[in-house]
Amino acid sequence: MLFLTDGRTEVGCALDFGIRVSHLSAAGMDNIFYEQPDDGSDGLTTADGWRLYGGHRLWNTPEDDSCYGAEDRPVEYELCDAGVNLKQPVDLMRKISKELRLRFMADGRIEVTNIIRNIGEEPVETAAWGVNTLTGGRAEIDFIKTDSVVGGQPARYISLWGDTNICDERVTWTGDHLTAQYKDIPDYFKIGLYTRSGRAFYYNKGQKFTLEFGADDFGKYPDNGCNFELWLHSRCMELESLGKVTRLSKGDCAEHVEYWKIEPTQ
């Protein structure tokens, strides 16, 4: 594990597998990222060897079985003045390469650049996707209407996965605001939406985590225009931000930037 700090924020990057940012906390405080047990007792390991591991991972759309190749090989890393570059071995199944760049910023935030590159011969339509797997806690997101209001056309969309119950007891809707409170229950829940605010908030272990992401070009995002997705599990929750769908020829790359800020609440 490679640990980095600017004196305010601590980050830990896995080097034996990944890409995964496995630790995130305010200096001297507990990790807010989920850490998967070695025995796989949370059920988040596939028969083919893919493991959740926890923390931040770099994903790309569309999601299907080919996403779940084992990510158990060491990653390359290069330190720089303000952070680190991480590079995963080439994903031959999806024919992409993945790179993650972390930069500590003067205002206390961390710039997280998720990069995917098409190494295949055929063009692909895809989007880079940041997935943050967190332990317990409470998440909040503003579901604000878009600027794109034309006549009688809808201005807000919600995407639901599987047998998601929109009345799930872990989720509360208040006007334009969604709150998700972790509870140890097995019911499946995943929801996607577009938020013009481009921000989500998470509270746990005496810390506040602010996640910022892109919110331009309404309708250009995956999964029916979602730039944010929320997944709830009996052990953890995921706050996911998505980049715009892009057509990549061989050698082209797409970038999706998140900004993280974590600060004590006590």
Secondary structure, 3 states (H helix, E strand, C coil): CEEEECCCEEEEECCCCCCCEEEEEECCCCCCECCCCCCCCCCCECCCCCECCCEEEEEECCCCHHHHCCCCCCCEEEEECCEEEEECCCECCCCEEEEEEEEECCCCCEEEEEEEEECCCCCEEECEEEEEEEECCEEEEECCCCCCCCCCCCCCCEEECCCCCCCCCCEEEECCEEEEECCCCCCCEEEEECCCCCEEEEEECCEEEEEECCCCCCCCCHHHHCCEEEEECCCEEEEEEECCCEEECCCCEEEEEEEEEEEECC
